[in-house]
Amino acid sequence: MYEREEDDDEEAWLQLRPVEPLPSQCCGGGCSPCVFDLYHRDLARWEAARASKDRSLLGGEESQNCPSHLSPETFLAFRISAMDRLTKDTYRVRFALPRNSQLGLRPGQHLILRGIVNDLEVQRAYTPISPANAEGYFEVLIKCYQTGLMSQYVESWRAGDTAFWRGPFGGFFYQPNQYGELLMLAAGTGLAPMVPILQSITDNADDETFVTLVGCFKTFEGIYLKTFLQEQARFWNVRTFFVLSQESSPEQLPWSYREKTRFGRLAQDLIEELVGSCRRKPFALVCGSAEFTKDMASCLLRAGLAEDSYFLF
């Protein structure tokens, strides 16, 4: 019994350990503080708390209300104005900004959310899906997991509640007509950073970048933001495809999805087909689980793309 309690306690501490940023999350621009500076600061605090077995040391710094501008170092309070359940475990949450202001992120950049669960602090990164120029609000897509600490916090939210964010972070900065074609490979909520980038392209009549977006989901019902993606696919320079891992019958899909849906998993043969069908030389953007990201990077290299021809969120 004692050993099991020790194992449970160790697992609890590991869940509270700060998540190390991916190398791609550092922009290399000499930011102060860098996302890695903040990670090492939080890691040192976690290690000290764990060594002394004192979880009270994990309490966060004072947060500021009435945000005037984002800060990568200081958490700011934002009010939840709406919370929509998209699937059984995924929410689209809208946060209010004061005086019709803009959040100030570039398309694809992300924020860090701070959650408090049982008086303990948890932090996770999320990418807003709202347009970069949205006024008076921003929206995020959040998937909840049964055993996730942050998920417990998010599922307790109601309209009118306050949540705390800091940022921006992220090293991919899109510029109009920078690439001939963007090949977007997204799994699940990895769709999030693709959404504002895609919308910035279709909102700009002078941006002639082609876009091929591939969304990987378990089922058709699990596809996020269907209406938005259907609207985007009507633009002359946008194609959308879907890969469903837990379905196998095209007859079960609406007609408009049958020709652009594959079944199984996104693998080497389809990656090569997608790269080969791009209308211009593609630059690939990849976002999903760590395993998905690693697999896609390997597939893209074998399909002939150089390491400087893709970005891993």
C-alpha positions as CSV (number, residue, x, y, z in Angstrom):
1,M,0.0,0.0,0.0
2,Y,2.8,2.4,0.9
3,E,4.6,1.8,-2.4
4,R,1.4,2.5,-4.3
5,E,0.9,5.8,-2.5
6,E,4.5,6.7,-3.4
7,D,3.8,5.9,-7.0
8,D,0.6,8.0,-7.0
9,D,2.5,10.9,-5.4
10,E,5.3,10.6,-8.0
11,E,2.7,10.6,-10.9
12,A,1.0,13.7,-9.4
13,W,4.4,15.6,-9.3
14,L,5.1,14.5,-12.9
15,Q,1.8,15.9,-14.1
16,L,2.8,19.3,-12.6
17,R,6.2,19.4,-14.2
18,P,6.5,22.3,-16.7
19,V,6.4,21.1,-20.4
20,E,9.6,21.9,-22.2
21,P,9.0,24.0,-25.4
22,L,9.8,22.5,-28.8
23,P,12.9,23.9,-30.5
24,S,10.5,25.4,-33.1
25,Q,8.8,27.4,-30.4
26,C,11.8,29.6,-30.1
27,C,11.9,32.3,-32.8
28,G,15.7,32.7,-32.5
29,G,15.2,36.5,-32.4
30,G,16.9,37.1,-29.0
31,C,13.6,37.7,-27.1
32,S,13.9,38.6,-23.4
33,P,12.6,36.6,-21.8
34,C,12.8,33.7,-24.3
35,V,10.3,30.9,-24.0
36,F,13.1,28.7,-22.8
37,D,14.1,31.3,-20.1
38,L,10.5,31.0,-18.8
39,Y,10.6,27.2,-19.0
40,H,13.8,27.0,-17.0
41,R,12.5,29.4,-14.4
42,D,9.3,27.4,-13.9
43,L,11.3,24.1,-13.9
44,A,13.6,25.4,-11.2
45,R,10.6,26.3,-9.1
46,W,9.0,22.9,-9.7
47,E,12.2,21.1,-8.7
48,A,12.5,23.1,-5.5
49,A,8.9,22.3,-4.6
50,R,9.3,18.7,-5.4
51,A,12.5,18.4,-3.3
52,S,10.9,20.0,-0.3
53,K,7.6,18.2,-1.0
54,D,5.8,21.6,-0.7
55,R,3.3,22.1,-3.4
56,S,2.5,25.6,-2.1
57,L,5.7,26.7,-3.8
58,L,4.0,26.1,-7.1
59,G,1.6,29.1,-6.6
60,G,1.8,31.5,-9.5
61,E,2.9,35.1,-9.5
62,E,0.5,37.9,-9.2
63,S,-1.7,38.3,-12.3
64,Q,-2.7,41.6,-13.8
65,N,-6.3,42.5,-14.6
66,C,-7.6,44.9,-17.3
67,P,-5.0,43.9,-20.0
68,S,-3.6,46.7,-22.0
69,H,-1.2,44.5,-24.0
70,L,0.2,41.0,-23.9
71,S,3.3,40.1,-22.0
72,P,5.3,36.9,-22.4
73,E,6.3,37.1,-18.7
74,T,3.2,38.3,-16.9
75,F,-0.2,36.6,-16.9
76,L,-3.2,38.8,-17.8
77,A,-6.8,38.2,-17.0
78,F,-9.4,37.8,-19.8
79,R,-13.1,37.3,-19.3
80,I,-14.8,34.3,-21.0
81,S,-17.7,35.7,-23.1
82,A,-18.8,32.4,-24.7
83,M,-18.0,28.7,-24.5
84,D,-19.2,26.3,-27.3
85,R,-18.9,22.5,-27.1
86,L,-17.9,21.4,-30.6
87,T,-17.5,17.7,-29.9
88,K,-17.8,15.6,-26.7
89,D,-14.4,16.6,-25.6
90,T,-13.5,19.8,-27.5
91,Y,-14.5,23.4,-26.8
92,R,-14.3,26.7,-28.7
93,V,-13.9,29.4,-26.1
94,R,-14.2,33.1,-26.7
95,F,-12.5,35.7,-24.6
96,A,-13.4,39.4,-24.5
97,L,-10.8,42.2,-25.2
98,P,-11.4,45.7,-23.9
99,R,-12.6,48.5,-26.1
100,N,-12.6,46.5,-29.3
101,S,-8.8,46.1,-29.1
102,Q,-6.8,43.5,-30.9
103,L,-4.9,40.7,-29.2
104,G,-1.7,41.5,-31.1
105,L,-0.6,38.0,-32.2
106,R,0.7,37.2,-35.6
107,P,-1.1,34.3,-37.4
108,G,0.1,31.0,-35.9
109,Q,1.5,32.3,-32.7
110,H,0.4,30.8,-29.4
111,L,-0.4,31.8,-25.8
112,I,0.3,30.1,-22.4
113,L,-2.8,29.4,-20.2
114,R,-2.4,29.2,-16.5
115,G,-4.9,26.9,-14.6
116,I,-5.3,26.4,-10.9
117,V,-6.4,22.8,-9.9
118,N,-6.7,22.0,-6.2
119,D,-4.6,25.1,-5.4
120,L,-1.9,23.9,-7.8
121,E,-0.7,25.7,-10.9
122,V,-0.7,24.1,-14.4
123,Q,0.4,25.7,-17.6
124,R,-0.4,24.7,-21.2
125,A,0.1,26.3,-24.7
126,Y,-2.9,27.0,-27.0
127,T,-3.1,28.8,-30.4
128,P,-5.9,31.2,-31.0
129,I,-8.1,30.3,-34.0
130,S,-9.6,33.7,-34.4
131,P,-8.4,36.1,-37.1
132,A,-5.2,38.0,-36.2
133,N,-7.1,41.3,-36.8
134,A,-10.2,40.3,-34.7
135,E,-11.4,43.2,-32.6
136,G,-12.8,42.9,-29.1
137,Y,-12.3,39.1,-28.8
138,F,-10.1,36.1,-29.4
139,E,-11.0,32.4,-29.6
140,V,-9.1,29.2,-28.7
141,L,-9.8,25.5,-29.4
142,I,-9.3,23.3,-26.4
143,K,-9.5,19.5,-26.3
144,C,-10.1,18.0,-22.8
145,Y,-8.7,14.7,-21.6
146,Q,-10.2,12.5,-19.0
147,T,-7.2,12.5,-16.7
148,G,-5.8,16.0,-17.6
149,L,-5.3,18.5,-14.9
150,M,-5.8,21.5,-17.3
151,S,-8.9,19.7,-18.6
152,Q,-10.4,19.7,-15.2
153,Y,-9.9,23.4,-15.0
154,V,-11.2,24.2,-18.5
155,E,-14.4,22.0,-18.0
156,S,-15.2,24.1,-14.9
157,W,-15.4,27.3,-16.9
158,R,-18.6,29.2,-17.5
159,A,-19.3,32.4,-19.4
160,G,-18.3,35.3,-17.2
161,D,-15.4,33.5,-15.6
162,T,-11.8,34.8,-15.9
163,A,-8.8,33.0,-17.2
164,F,-5.1,34.0,-17.3
165,W,-2.9,34.1,-20.4
166,R,0.6,35.3,-21.3
167,G,2.4,35.5,-24.6
168,P,2.9,35.7,-27.5
169,F,5.2,32.8,-28.3
170,G,6.1,31.1,-31.6
171,G,8.7,31.3,-34.3
172,F,6.7,31.1,-37.5
173,F,5.8,34.5,-39.0
174,Y,3.8,34.3,-42.2
175,Q,4.1,37.1,-44.8
176,P,1.8,37.4,-47.8
177,N,3.2,35.7,-51.0
178,Q,6.2,34.4,-49.0
179,Y,5.6,30.9,-50.4
180,G,4.2,29.6,-53.6
181,E,2.0,27.0,-51.8
182,L,1.5,26.1,-48.1
183,L,0.9,22.4,-47.4
184,M,-0.8,22.3,-44.0
185,L,-0.8,18.9,-42.2
186,A,-2.9,19.0,-39.1
187,A,-4.0,16.3,-36.6
188,G,-6.9,17.1,-34.3
189,T,-6.5,20.4,-32.5
190,G,-3.3,20.8,-34.5
191,L,-5.7,22.5,-36.9
192,A,-5.6,25.6,-34.6
193,P,-2.4,27.4,-35.9
194,M,-3.5,26.7,-39.5
195,V,-6.8,28.6,-39.1
196,P,-5.6,32.2,-38.7
197,I,-2.8,31.7,-41.3
198,L,-5.4,30.4,-43.8
199,Q,-7.8,33.2,-43.0
200,S,-5.1,35.8,-43.3
201,I,-4.5,34.5,-46.9
202,T,-8.1,34.4,-48.0
203,D,-8.8,37.8,-46.4
204,N,-6.1,39.4,-48.4
205,A,-7.0,39.9,-52.1
206,D,-3.3,40.5,-52.9
207,D,-2.1,37.3,-51.4
208,E,-2.0,34.6,-54.2
209,T,-0.5,31.8,-52.1
210,F,-2.0,28.4,-52.8
211,V,-3.1,26.4,-49.8
212,T,-3.6,22.6,-49.4
213,L,-4.9,21.8,-46.0
214,V,-5.0,18.2,-44.8
215,G,-7.0,17.6,-41.5
216,C,-6.6,14.3,-39.8
217,F,-9.4,13.2,-37.5
218,K,-10.8,9.9,-36.1
219,T,-14.3,10.3,-37.5
220,F,-16.3,12.7,-39.7
221,E,-18.3,13.9,-36.7
222,G,-15.0,14.7,-35.0
223,I,-13.9,17.2,-37.7
224,Y,-13.6,20.7,-36.1
225,L,-14.9,23.9,-37.7
226,K,-16.6,22.2,-40.6
227,T,-18.4,25.3,-41.7
228,F,-15.3,27.5,-41.7
229,L,-13.3,24.9,-43.7
230,Q,-16.1,24.5,-46.3
231,E,-16.2,28.3,-46.7
232,Q,-12.4,28.5,-47.1
233,A,-12.4,25.7,-49.7
234,R,-14.6,27.9,-52.0
235,F,-11.6,30.2,-52.6
236,W,-9.8,29.7,-55.8
237,N,-6.5,29.1,-54.1
238,V,-7.6,26.7,-51.3
239,R,-8.0,22.9,-51.3
240,T,-9.0,20.9,-48.2
241,F,-8.6,17.1,-47.7
242,F,-9.5,14.9,-44.7
243,V,-8.0,11.7,-43.4
244,L,-10.3,9.7,-41.1
245,S,-8.6,6.9,-39.1
246,Q,-11.7,5.2,-37.6
247,E,-14.0,5.2,-40.6
248,S,-13.9,3.3,-43.9
249,S,-17.1,3.9,-45.8
250,P,-17.4,6.9,-48.2
251,E,-21.2,6.2,-48.5
252,Q,-21.6,7.4,-44.9
253,L,-20.2,10.8,-45.7
254,P,-22.0,13.8,-47.3
255,W,-21.5,14.1,-51.0
256,S,-19.3,17.2,-50.7
257,Y,-16.7,15.3,-48.6
258,R,-16.5,12.0,-50.5
259,E,-13.9,13.0,-53.1
260,K,-11.7,14.8,-50.6
261,T,-11.6,12.2,-47.8
262,R,-9.2,9.3,-47.4
263,F,-9.4,6.6,-44.7
264,G,-6.7,5.2,-42.5
265,R,-3.7,7.2,-41.5
266,L,-1.7,9.9,-43.2
267,A,1.3,8.0,-44.4
268,Q,4.2,8.2,-46.9
269,D,2.2,7.3,-50.1
270,L,-0.4,10.0,-49.5
271,I,2.3,12.6,-48.5
272,E,4.1,12.0,-51.7
273,E,0.8,12.3,-53.6
274,L,0.0,15.5,-51.9
275,V,3.5,17.0,-52.4
276,G,3.3,16.0,-56.1
277,S,-0.1,17.5,-56.6
278,C,0.9,20.9,-55.2
279,R,0.5,23.6,-57.9
280,R,3.7,25.4,-56.8
281,K,6.7,24.4,-54.7
282,P,5.3,23.8,-51.3
283,F,6.3,24.8,-47.8
284,A,4.8,22.5,-45.3
285,L,3.3,23.4,-41.9
286,V,2.8,20.5,-39.4
287,C,0.9,20.5,-36.1
288,G,-0.4,17.6,-34.0
289,S,0.9,15.2,-31.4
290,A,4.6,14.7,-30.9
291,E,4.3,11.4,-32.7
292,F,2.4,12.8,-35.6
293,T,4.8,15.7,-36.0
294,K,7.8,13.4,-36.0
295,D,6.2,11.0,-38.5
296,M,5.3,13.9,-40.9
297,A,8.8,15.4,-40.8
298,S,10.2,12.0,-41.8
299,C,7.6,11.6,-44.6
300,L,8.2,15.1,-46.0
301,L,12.0,14.5,-46.1
302,R,11.4,11.2,-48.0
303,A,9.0,13.0,-50.3
304,G,11.9,15.3,-51.3
305,L,11.3,18.4,-49.1
306,A,14.4,19.8,-47.4
307,E,14.5,20.6,-43.7
308,D,14.2,24.3,-44.5
309,S,11.0,23.6,-46.5
310,Y,8.8,22.8,-43.5
311,F,7.9,24.1,-40.0
312,L,6.9,22.0,-37.1
313,F,4.6,23.7,-34.6
